[in-house]
């Protein structure tokens, strides 16, 4: 493994998913903002617009946090005591050949 190898930060795809869904739901809320009958059951609160904004903000927060994360490197298992113990345990149990 090279020193620049890095694992996938799950905040990137999850943040992207929430951001895209927030834009879709919020856009639908904006498009239907004048339809009072649609929002009659929610006491005339445009829940699509508000939850779209919440999802967009959450997605943006995750994306910002993922971007600001330290860019660590992935180390081989043999470089840490825990990794060496796991490797030895796997060899003893026959999981690793």
Secondary structure, DSSP 8 states (H G I E B T S, - for coil): --TT-----HHHHHHHHHHHHHHHHHHHHHHTTT-TTTTTTTTT--HHHHHHHHHHHHHHHHHHHHHHS-------GGGSHHHHHHHHHHHHHTS--
